[in-house]
């Protein structure tokens, strides 16, 4: 019963001082404080972020990201924005699609994650068609109709107001362009959901503690998945942001879902 209570929507609640409340994992915090708490998490895990992704997903995240890119429709000379792009895995895959005449921008609020992404791109020779910009996904600092595609992979659940982030992504994409989101979601098969919960809460924080010495950050990451809107709710949020023909594709019965919306 406790887990069900933790899943309750608390976004609209307010503190005694009248401040808007939101979730930070299973905790309630003032909305104005959440961004700094999330920043602390990613500053802590940045230098082991890629390693932990490999360990937690047993390398499957690399295949999921390739599937995401296959749905972008990007071509030679295209332009793309990767929101919460962190260590640049998705950006590098998109850079391969757009080639030397195209361009990809990695956009992330966390400086340490951007540093890790820059190092990776330099090491792999991606220095001309990828750039890095620091900022908040709720206030994307680009003009309307700038990019062919905007993506966010495993990062939107860390944004305080995801509706605003999708509205911003829709704004900066050109008419006819796509906004794509890949995020952990809700399994559609109950037995699989039970196994997934056992793995998430029993194994992932323990791996985080063993590898990074930081159990709390990975406890938050697991909890944040459970607080994230399931597939149909996220579809409605994207539609509310002005996107049309929103579709989603479940991976592993919905452990991960890819949502794709079009800008009219």
C-alpha positions in Angstrom: 0.0 0.0 0.0 2.8 2.4 0.7 4.1 2.4 -2.8 0.6 3.2 -4.1 0.5 6.2 -1.8 3.9 7.3 -3.0 2.6 7.4 -6.6 -0.1 9.9 -5.8 0.0 13.2 -7.8 1.3 15.9 -5.4 2.2 18.6 -7.9 -0.7 20.8 -7.0 -0.2 20.7 -3.2 1.2 23.8 -1.5 3.3 24.3 1.6 2.0 26.3 4.7 3.9 29.2 3.2 1.8 28.9 0.0 4.7 27.6 -2.2 3.9 25.1 -4.9 5.0 21.5 -4.0 6.4 18.9 -6.3 8.1 15.5 -6.0 11.7 14.8 -5.6 11.6 11.0 -5.8 9.1 10.0 -3.2 9.7 13.1 -1.2 7.7 16.4 -1.3 9.8 19.5 -1.7 9.1 23.1 -2.6 9.1 23.5 -6.3 11.7 26.2 -6.2 14.1 23.9 -4.4 13.8 20.9 -6.7 16.1 22.1 -9.4 19.0 22.5 -7.0 18.4 19.0 -5.6 18.4 17.4 -9.0 21.5 19.4 -9.9 23.3 17.9 -6.9 22.3 14.4 -8.0 23.8 14.8 -11.5 26.9 16.6 -10.3 27.5 13.7 -8.0 27.1 11.0 -10.6 28.4 12.7 -13.8 31.8 11.0 -13.9 30.3 7.5 -13.6 27.1 8.2 -15.5 27.9 6.2 -18.6 29.4 3.3 -16.7 26.3 3.1 -14.5 24.0 3.2 -17.6 25.8 0.2 -18.9 25.6 -1.7 -15.6 22.0 -0.8 -14.8 20.7 -1.7 -18.3 23.3 -4.4 -19.1 24.2 -2.3 -22.1 20.7 -2.3 -23.5 20.4 1.5 -23.3 22.7 1.7 -26.4 20.2 -0.2 -28.5 17.3 1.9 -27.1 19.1 5.1 -28.2 19.7 3.8 -31.7 16.0 2.9 -31.9 15.2 6.5 -30.8 17.4 7.9 -33.5 15.8 5.7 -36.2 12.5 7.5 -35.5 14.0 11.1 -35.9 14.0 11.1 -39.7 17.2 13.1 -39.7 19.1 13.4 -42.9 22.4 14.9 -44.1 22.5 18.6 -43.4 19.8 18.5 -40.7 19.8 20.2 -37.3 18.9 18.7 -34.0 18.7 19.7 -30.3 19.2 17.1 -27.6 17.6 18.4 -24.4 19.1 17.1 -21.1 21.7 15.7 -23.4 24.3 15.2 -20.7 27.1 12.9 -21.8 26.2 13.2 -25.5 25.3 9.6 -26.4 22.2 10.6 -28.4 23.9 13.7 -29.8 26.7 11.6 -31.3 24.2 9.3 -33.0 22.4 12.3 -34.4 25.6 13.8 -35.6 26.3 10.7 -37.6 22.9 11.2 -39.2 23.3 14.8 -40.2 26.9 14.5 -41.2 29.5 17.3 -41.7 27.0 19.7 -43.2 24.5 19.3 -40.3 24.7 20.3 -36.7 23.6 19.0 -33.3 23.3 21.0 -30.0 23.6 19.3 -26.7 21.5 21.3 -24.1 21.8 20.5 -20.4 21.4 22.4 -17.1 24.3 20.5 -15.4 27.8 21.7 -16.0 29.5 18.5 -14.9 27.4 16.4 -17.3 28.2 18.8 -20.2 31.9 18.5 -19.3 31.7 14.7 -19.6 29.9 15.0 -22.9 32.5 17.4 -24.3 35.3 15.1 -23.3 33.6 12.2 -25.1 33.1 14.2 -28.3 36.7 15.4 -28.4 38.0 11.9 -27.8 35.8 10.5 -30.6 36.5 13.4 -33.1 33.2 15.1 -32.9 34.4 18.7 -32.6 32.8 20.5 -35.6 29.2 19.4 -35.8 28.3 19.2 -32.1 28.2 22.1 -29.7 27.2 22.4 -26.0 24.9 24.9 -24.4 24.0 25.1 -20.7 20.5 26.0 -19.6 17.1 25.1 -18.3 14.8 23.0 -20.4 11.9 25.2 -19.3 13.5 28.2 -21.0 15.3 27.0 -24.1 17.4 30.0 -25.4 16.9 29.5 -29.2 14.6 31.2 -31.7 11.3 29.7 -32.9 11.6 27.1 -35.7 15.3 26.6 -35.4 15.8 22.8 -35.4 14.5 19.9 -37.5 14.3 17.6 -34.5 14.4 17.9 -30.7 15.0 14.9 -28.5 15.1 14.2 -24.8 16.4 10.8 -23.6 16.0 9.8 -20.0 16.1 13.4 -18.8 12.6 14.8 -18.9 11.6 13.3 -15.6 14.2 15.4 -13.9 12.6 18.6 -15.2 10.3 20.3 -12.7 7.6 21.5 -15.2 7.7 18.9 -18.0 4.8 20.6 -19.8 6.8 23.8 -20.1 9.8 21.8 -21.4 7.7 20.2 -24.1 6.2 23.5 -25.1 9.7 24.9 -25.4 10.9 21.9 -27.5 7.9 22.3 -29.8 8.5 26.0 -30.1 12.1 25.7 -31.3 11.4 22.9 -33.8 10.5 23.8 -37.4 7.0 23.2 -38.7 6.9 19.6 -39.8 9.7 18.7 -37.4 9.6 16.1 -34.6 9.9 16.1 -30.8 10.9 12.8 -29.4 11.1 11.6 -25.8 12.6 8.4 -24.6 11.9 7.7 -20.9 11.4 4.9 -18.4 7.7 4.2 -18.2 5.1 1.7 -16.9 5.2 -2.0 -17.9 2.0 -3.3 -19.4 2.4 -6.8 -17.9 1.9 -7.1 -14.1 4.4 -10.0 -13.6 7.0 -8.0 -15.5 6.2 -4.9 -13.4 6.8 -6.9 -10.2 10.2 -8.1 -11.4 11.1 -4.6 -12.6 10.2 -3.1 -9.2 12.3 -5.8 -7.4 15.3 -5.1 -9.6 14.9 -1.3 -9.5 14.6 -0.9 -5.7 16.7 -3.9 -4.7 19.6 -3.8 -7.2 20.1 -0.4 -8.8 20.8 1.6 -5.6 23.1 -1.1 -4.4 25.1 -0.9 -7.7 25.2 2.9 -7.4 26.6 2.6 -3.9 29.2 0.0 -4.9 30.4 1.9 -8.1 30.0 5.5 -7.1 29.7 5.5 -3.3 26.4 7.3 -3.7 23.3 5.2 -2.9 21.0 8.2 -2.4 21.3 9.6 -5.9 20.4 6.2 -7.5 17.5 5.8 -5.0 16.2 9.1 -6.2 16.6 8.1 -9.9 14.6 4.9 -9.2 11.9 6.8 -7.4 11.7 9.5 -10.0 10.8 6.8 -12.6 7.8 5.8 -10.5 6.6 9.4 -10.2 6.8 9.9 -14.0 3.5 10.0 -16.0 2.7 6.7 -17.7 2.5 6.4 -21.5 -1.0 7.8 -22.1 -0.6 10.7 -19.7 2.7 11.7 -21.3 1.0 11.6 -24.7 -1.6 14.1 -23.5 1.1 16.4 -22.0 2.9 16.4 -25.4 -0.4 17.1 -27.2 -1.1 19.9 -24.7 2.3 21.4 -25.7 1.0 21.8 -29.3 2.3 18.6 -30.8 0.1 16.5 -33.1 -0.1 12.8 -34.1 1.7 11.8 -30.9 2.5 8.1 -30.8 4.4 6.0 -28.5 6.4 2.7 -28.8 6.9 0.4 -25.8 10.2 -1.4 -25.2 10.3 -4.4 -22.9 6.5 -4.2 -22.4 6.8 -0.5 -21.4 9.8 -0.4 -19.1 11.0 2.2 -21.7 8.7 4.1 -24.0 9.5 6.3 -27.0 7.0 9.1 -27.7 7.1 10.9 -31.0 5.1 14.1 -31.8 4.9 16.3 -34.9 4.9 20.1 -35.1 2.2 21.3 -37.5 
